[in-house]
Amino acid sequence: MHIERLELKNYRNYGSQSIEFDDKVNVIIGENAQGKTNLMEAIYVLAFTKSHRTSHEKELIQWDKEYAKIEGRVKKRNQSIPLEFIISKKGKRAKLNHLEQKRLSDYIGAMNIVMFAPEDLTLVKGPPQIRRRFIDMELGQIQPTYIYHLGQYQRILKQRNFLLKQMQRREKTDMAMLEVLTTQLVEHAAIILEKRFIFLNLLKGWANSIHHGISRGLEKLEIKYSATIEVSDDGNKEKINSIYFDKFQEIRDKEIERGTTLIGPHRDDLIFLVNEKDVQTYGSQGQQRTTALSLKLAEIELIHKEVGEYPILLLDDVLSELDDYRQSHLLNTIQGKVQTFVSTTSVDGIHHETLKKAELFRVSKGNIEL
């Protein structure tokens, strides 16, 4: 899978830009604040219909313009597939093969992306929401139905929290409505948790093997799912549903007292252990970075196994954050099989055969040139 062509209109600092890419490695060079990361972000947005940098989508639209448009042509299974995504004040629209998609979950997954950026190095030591987002984004692009259930869960969770807040203030005492919302929430929570367990059990195998290799056989990586209910990671949705429902009955008074939903996938976390020690608490910076790199490389292999093609890899200003050994391991892994975009201020100091054969693009003030 690779992007053949990308067109931007009114996107961030790009007025109008059309660019064709090499199917192996593309290096985007430029000073800071010229548009390197904006280009990477545009590719990401075209795949996921949302940014990894901001939740305020109007920021993606160029100042004083009405809309921003990203168009791409993706080569997938020997077919050339056009994608189009428009952000305006009225909302978002996505087209796949020139057909507008009624639900964004029907669009996501048409192009598979793995992004590795400096902020991903906080995947291990950062807050739980970063790790939940990691699961949600990667799982969502190989199982679009997951996006649907996650969206439904978040919608019902918002309604349930609003009701709990009213009950806390004694503005309402509608136990029947709370029961209805709890039943609806549990239905989607059980599906989300089951899918997360399946995904992580697959990811573990790849990540453990890759981490073992990067650490020269000295470290063993374990990934554990930390749920807000007591359930094993081989539990099916019926069993999970039952455990959730019983737990919600048990903590109902406490939730009313606090005015919020206390359990569910929105409060879960991942724990990373290296040689049986929690990397977040006890790991060195090198161990934390090796764990993050192992996860990203594992994603690539997992997507290849599930989809049948390698995803597109975005390395946004991250090579300079890795030492020579981890740089080499990353570039050796992707060499010749993954279309890769590398953004950097300079290729000086990065000595690898992969970059010597790359297509070089220079960015200056929102303009890209070969």
C-alpha positions in Angstrom: 0.0 0.0 0.0 1.3 3.5 -0.8 0.2 7.0 -1.5 0.8 7.9 -5.2 -0.4 11.5 -5.0 -1.6 14.1 -2.5 -3.4 17.4 -3.1 -3.9 20.1 -0.4 -6.3 23.1 -0.6 -6.5 25.7 2.2 -4.9 23.3 4.6 -3.0 25.0 7.5 -0.2 26.9 5.7 -0.7 25.2 2.3 -2.8 27.3 -0.1 -2.7 24.9 -3.0 -0.2 22.0 -3.3 0.0 18.9 -5.4 2.7 16.3 -5.0 3.6 12.8 -6.2 5.5 10.5 -3.9 8.0 7.6 -4.3 6.6 4.3 -3.2 9.5 3.6 -0.9 11.0 6.5 1.1 10.2 10.2 1.0 12.2 12.6 3.1 10.6 16.0 3.8 13.3 18.5 4.7 12.8 22.1 6.0 13.3 24.4 8.9 10.8 24.5 11.8 7.4 26.1 11.2 7.6 25.8 7.4 5.0 23.0 6.9 6.8 19.6 7.4 4.6 18.4 10.2 1.5 19.9 8.5 2.2 17.7 5.5 2.5 14.6 7.8 -0.6 15.6 9.6 -2.6 15.9 6.3 -1.7 12.3 5.4 -2.8 11.2 8.9 -6.1 13.2 8.7 -6.8 11.7 5.2 -6.6 8.3 6.8 -8.3 8.9 10.2 -10.5 11.9 9.5 -9.0 13.6 12.6 -5.8 15.2 13.6 -3.2 13.7 16.1 -2.3 17.3 17.1 -5.5 19.0 17.8 -9.2 18.3 18.6 -10.2 21.7 17.2 -10.6 20.8 13.6 -11.2 24.4 12.5 -7.5 24.9 13.1 -6.8 22.8 10.0 -8.5 25.3 7.8 -6.3 28.1 6.5 -6.9 31.5 8.0 -9.9 33.3 6.5 -10.9 30.3 4.2 -14.2 28.5 4.3 -12.9 25.0 4.1 -9.8 22.7 3.8 -9.6 19.8 1.4 -7.2 16.9 1.3 -7.2 14.6 -1.7 -5.1 11.4 -2.2 -4.7 8.5 -4.5 -3.7 5.3 -2.8 -2.4 2.2 -4.5 -3.9 -0.8 -2.7 -4.1 -4.4 -3.9 -3.0 -3.3 -7.4 -5.9 -0.8 -7.5 -5.6 3.0 -7.5 -8.2 4.4 -5.0 -9.1 8.1 -4.8 -9.8 9.5 -1.3 -11.1 12.9 -0.4 -11.7 14.6 2.9 -13.2 18.1 3.4 -13.4 20.0 6.7 -15.7 23.1 6.8 -17.6 25.1 9.3 -20.6 22.8 8.5 -18.7 19.6 9.4 -16.7 16.9 7.8 -17.2 15.0 4.5 -15.3 11.9 3.3 -15.4 10.3 -0.1 -14.0 6.9 -1.0 -13.8 6.1 -4.7 -15.7 9.3 -5.4 -18.7 8.1 -3.2 -19.5 10.1 -0.1 -19.6 7.9 3.0 -22.5 8.4 5.3 -20.5 7.2 8.3 -16.9 8.1 8.9 -16.4 4.6 10.3 -17.2 3.2 6.8 -14.3 5.4 5.4 -11.6 4.7 8.1 -9.4 1.8 7.1 -9.3 2.6 3.4 -5.7 3.8 4.0 -3.6 2.3 6.8 -1.2 4.5 8.6 1.3 4.1 11.4 2.7 7.4 12.8 5.8 7.7 15.0 6.3 11.2 16.3 8.2 12.6 19.4 5.0 12.7 21.4 4.7 8.9 20.9 7.8 8.5 23.1 5.4 9.5 25.9 3.2 6.5 25.1 4.9 4.7 28.0 5.5 7.4 30.5 2.5 9.7 29.6 -1.0 9.6 31.0 -3.5 6.7 30.4 -5.5 8.6 27.7 -2.4 8.5 25.4 -2.4 4.7 25.7 -6.1 4.4 25.2 -5.9 6.6 22.1 -3.1 4.4 20.8 -5.4 1.3 21.1 -8.4 3.1 19.6 -6.7 4.5 16.6 -4.8 1.4 15.6 -7.7 -1.0 16.3 -10.1 1.3 14.5 -8.3 1.2 11.2 -8.2 -2.7 11.0 -11.7 -3.1 12.5 -14.0 -0.2 11.4 -16.9 -1.6 13.5 -14.8 -0.8 16.5 -15.0 2.9 15.7 -18.8 2.7 15.6 -19.1 1.0 19.0 -16.6 3.5 20.5 -18.6 6.4 19.1 -21.8 5.0 20.6 -20.2 4.3 23.9 -18.9 7.9 24.1 -22.3 9.3 23.2 -24.1 7.2 25.9 -21.4 7.9 28.5 -21.9 11.6 28.0 -25.7 11.2 28.6 -25.1 8.9 31.6 -22.6 11.3 33.2 -25.1 14.2 32.7 -27.8 12.2 34.4 -25.5 11.2 37.3 -24.5 14.8 37.8 -28.2 15.8 38.0 -28.8 13.0 40.5 -25.8 14.1 42.5 -27.4 17.6 42.7 -30.8 16.0 43.5 -32.3 17.7 40.4 -33.4 14.2 39.3 -34.0 10.8 40.8 -34.7 8.9 37.6 -33.4 5.4 38.4 -35.3 3.8 35.5 -33.4 6.1 33.0 -30.1 5.3 34.7 -30.8 1.6 34.3 -31.6 2.1 30.6 -28.4 4.1 30.0 -26.3 1.6 32.0 -27.7 -1.3 29.9 -26.9 0.5 26.7 -23.4 1.5 27.9 -22.6 -2.0 29.0 -23.6 -3.4 25.6 -20.9 -1.3 23.8 -18.4 -1.5 26.6 -18.3 -5.3 26.4 -17.7 -5.2 22.7 -15.0 -2.6 23.0 -13.2 -4.6 25.7 -13.4 -7.9 23.9 -12.0 -6.3 20.7 -9.2 -4.6 22.7 -8.2 -8.0 24.3 -8.1 -9.7 20.9 -6.0 -6.8 19.4 -3.5 -6.7 22.3 -3.1 -10.5 22.4 -2.0 -10.2 18.7 0.2 -7.1 19.3 2.0 -8.7 22.3 3.6 -11.4 20.2 5.1 -9.0 17.7 6.1 -6.4 20.3 7.8 -9.0 22.5 9.9 -10.4 19.7 10.9 -7.0 18.3 11.8 -5.6 21.8 13.9 -8.7 22.4 15.8 -8.0 19.2 16.3 -4.3 19.8 17.6 -5.0 23.3 20.0 -7.6 22.0 18.2 -10.3 23.8 18.7 -8.7 27.2 15.1 -7.6 27.9 11.7 -9.2 27.9 8.7 -7.0 27.2 5.2 -7.8 28.6 2.0 -5.8 28.0 -0.9 -6.1 30.4 -4.3 -4.6 30.1 -5.5 -2.9 33.2 -9.3 -2.9 33.3 -11.6 -1.3 35.8 -13.3 -4.6 36.3 -11.9 -8.0 37.2 -11.8 -9.9 33.9 -9.2 -12.1 32.1 -8.0 -11.0 28.7 -9.6 -14.1 27.1 -13.1 -13.1 28.2 -15.9 -13.0 25.6 -18.4 -10.2 25.3 -21.2 -12.1 27.1 -19.0 -12.8 30.1 -17.7 -9.2 30.1 -21.2 -7.9 29.8 -22.3 -9.8 32.9 -19.3 -8.6 35.0 -19.9 -5.0 34.0 -23.6 -5.1 34.8 -23.0 -6.7 38.2 -20.3 -4.1 39.0 -22.5 -1.2 38.0 -25.2 -2.4 40.3 -22.6 -2.6 43.1 -21.3 0.9 42.7 -24.5 2.7 41.8 -24.7 4.8 45.0 -21.0 5.7 44.7 -21.5 6.9 41.1 -24.5 9.1 42.1 -22.5 10.5 45.0 -19.6 11.4 42.7 -21.8 12.4 39.7 -19.8 10.4 37.1 -19.3 6.9 35.6 -16.5 5.2 37.5 -15.8 2.1 35.4 -15.5 1.3 31.7 -13.1 1.3 28.8 -12.7 5.1 29.1 -10.8 4.5 32.4 -8.7 1.5 31.4 -4.9 1.5 30.9 -2.0 -0.5 29.6 1.0 -1.5 31.7 4.4 -2.2 30.2 6.8 -4.5 32.0 10.4 -5.0 31.1 12.1 -7.9 32.9 9.0 -7.9 35.2 9.4 -4.2 36.2 7.0 -1.4 35.4 8.7 0.6 32.7 6.7 3.7 33.4 7.9 3.8 37.0 11.2 2.0 37.0 12.4 2.0 33.4 15.3 4.1 32.1 14.6 6.6 29.3 16.3 4.1 26.9 14.0 1.3 28.0 10.9 3.6 27.6 12.0 4.6 24.1 12.7 1.0 23.1 9.2 0.0 24.3 7.6 2.8 22.3 9.6 1.8 19.2 8.8 -1.9 19.7 5.0 -1.0 19.8 5.2 1.0 16.6 7.1 -1.7 14.7 4.7 -4.3 16.1 1.8 -2.2 14.7 3.3 -2.4 11.2 3.5 -6.2 11.3 0.1 -6.6 12.9 -1.6 -4.5 10.2 0.3 -6.4 7.5 -1.1 -9.7 9.0 -4.6 -8.4 9.3 -5.0 -6.4 6.1 -2.6 -8.3 3.9 -0.5 -5.2 3.0 2.0 -3.1 4.9 0.7 0.3 6.1 2.2 3.7 5.3 4.7 4.8 7.9 5.1 8.5 9.0 8.2 9.3 11.0 7.6 12.9 12.0 10.8 14.5 13.3 11.5 11.4 15.4 14.8 10.0 14.0 16.7 12.8 15.8 15.1 11.6 19.0 16.5 8.1 18.7 20.2 7.0 19.1 22.1 5.5 16.2 21.3 1.9 17.2 17.6 2.4 17.5 17.6 4.5 14.3 19.3 1.7 12.4 17.0 -0.9 13.8 13.9 1.1 12.7 15.3 1.8 9.2 16.5 -1.8 8.7 13.0 -3.1 9.7 11.1 -1.0 7.1 13.7 -1.1 4.3 12.2 -2.0 1.0 8.8 -3.0 2.2 7.0 0.0 3.8 6.3 3.4 2.1 7.9 5.8 4.6 7.7 9.5 5.1 10.5 11.1 7.1 10.3 14.7 8.2 13.5 16.3 9.5 15.4 19.6 9.6 18.5 17.9 8.2 19.6 14.4 7.1 23.1 15.1 8.5 24.1 12.6 11.0 21.6 10.0 9.7 23.8 7.5 7.9 21.7 4.7 6.5 21.3 3.2 3.0 17.6 3.7 3.2 17.8 7.5 3.2 20.5 7.5 0.5 18.0 6.1 -1.9 15.1 8.3 -0.8 13.2 11.0 -2.7 14.0 14.4 -1.2 11.4 17.2 -0.9 12.2 20.6 0.5 9.5 22.6 2.3 9.6 26.4 2.7 6.6 28.6 3.7 4.0 26.0 2.8 5.5 25.2 -0.6 7.1 21.8 -1.4 9.7 21.3 -4.1 11.8 18.4 -5.2 
